[in-house]
Amino acid sequence: MYVSADIIATLSSFITLGIGMLALAAWMVRRIDRVENKVDALEDKLGARIDALAGEVTEVKIAVARLEGPPRHLLPVR
């Protein structure tokens, strides 16, 4: 069986392109994993800040409620 140089060149081109595409896909997966790890770290940091802020907001709400006193009625009680 005779294999021409054109067929060999075409097959080697396809193999080279396939290997390149696999390498690109592996690089993208690694890059996405790195970005995902950074996002997870930022999410944890932000979650801690939000939890701390929620506690402060509760304290402020209690302080405001104490300053305002009991709710006033529209009609005076006799």
Buried (B, 14 or more C-beta within 10 A) or exposed (E): EEEEEEEEEEEEEEEEEEEEEEEEEEEEEEEEEEEEEEEEEEEEEEEEEEEEEEEEEEEEEEEEEEEEEEEEEEEEEE
